[in-house]
Amino acid sequence: MRPFTLLPAIAFLVFSVGQAQDNTSGTVEFKPDRLKFKVVLDRCVSKKVKAINRGSASIMEPVFSLQGTKEFRIDNNFQKCPNPLEPGQVCSVYIAFCPRNIGTSEAKLFFSGTETGVKLTGRSRQQGR
């Protein structure tokens, strides 16, 4: 775990590696496979996720998608994916957490037909608490 401060928000990531099978008989490795955010209410924090094609087949039209709360979003301005995503190539995207309510939010980031993805957890609090 590598804590760091983004004023006025506090954010941290849990780095680990996950793998998922995609629908083209390849393997996608996520770095990290989980993102955790802690932020002050009404602030946004973005974090980067990479999907690496570890399989032997190309992934055509690679796309990230989210499932869960709308407090998480994909920043399409910073999504970088070669098309096709060849074996060994990396596709990256920034995920923003912009809480509208105090508490915990969850979502999951998926990549081009993978069944498993990146677990997203965000906690928000009022400023000064």
N, C-alpha and C positions, 0 to 999 in steps of 0.2 A: 504494500500500500504506500502510495506516495502523496501525502497531503500537500496542498499548496493553497495560497490565498488569492482570491480574485476580489478586490474590494469593490463594493461592500459585501459581496457574496463569498461564501466559503464553498469550495468544491473539492472533491477527491475522486479518484478512480481506483477500482480494484482491477489490477492487470492479471490476466490469465489467458489461457489459450483454449479455444473450443473448435471442434470440427463437426461438419455436417455433410451429408451426401446431397448433391444437387441432382436435378432431373436430367443431366447429361452424362451420368455415370462418372462424375468427377467428385472430388472432395474439396470442400471449402473450409478453410481455417480462418477463424475470427480472432483478431487481436485488438482489444481485449474481448473476452466473451461475456463480460458483464460491465455495465457502467453504473456508478452510483453518484448521484448529485445531491449536494446540500446547498440550498440557496435562500436568500432573503426573498420574501414574497414580492411579486411584480418585477423581478429581475430575471435575466436570461443568462444561462451559461451553456457554452457549446463544447463538445468533446469529440475527438476523432475516433472512428472505427475503421479497421482495415479488413477486407475480405481477400484472402489469398487462394488462388486456384491451385490446389495441391493434387488435382487429378491428372489424368492423361488426356482428357478431352477439353476442347475449347468450350467456353460458356458464351452463347450468343446473346446479345442484347442484355448485358448484366444490369440488374435493377435492384435497388434497396426498397423495402416497404416497411411500414410500421403497423402494428396492431396494438390497440389499447388506448389509453387516455390521450386526449388532444393536447395535453400540456407538453408532450414531446413532439418534436417535428424534425424533418430532414431538411437541412439547409442545402437546397439544390444548387446554390451558387458555388458551393465548394465540393460538389460530388465529382470525383475524377475516376472514370472507368474506361479503359480501352475496350473497343468493341471490334471483334470478339475478345473476351478475356482468355488469353492463352494460358496453358499450364505454367505455373510459376509466377504469373503476373499478379499485381496487386490492384485492387479497386478500393478507394477510400471515400468516406463521407463524414460530414460533421453532423452530430445530433445535438439539437438545442433542447434544453429543459427550461420552460417559461411558465412557472406555476401561477395560477390565478386564485388558488385557495390554499389555506394552511393545511399541512398534513403530508401524507405519503401518496405518491402516484406510481403506477407501474405500467410498463408497455414492453413490447418485444420488437426487435429489429430483425427482419428477414432479408435474405439475399437470393434472388433469382432461383426460386423453386426449392430452396432448402427447407427442411422440416424443422430443424432446430435453428435457433438464432441467438441474438445477443439480448440478454435480460437487461432492461432499463428500470432503475429505481430512483425516484427523486423525492427528497424531503424538503419542504419549505417551511419557513418560520417568519414571524414578524421581525422587522429590523429592531435591533437592540435586545433581543431575547436569545 
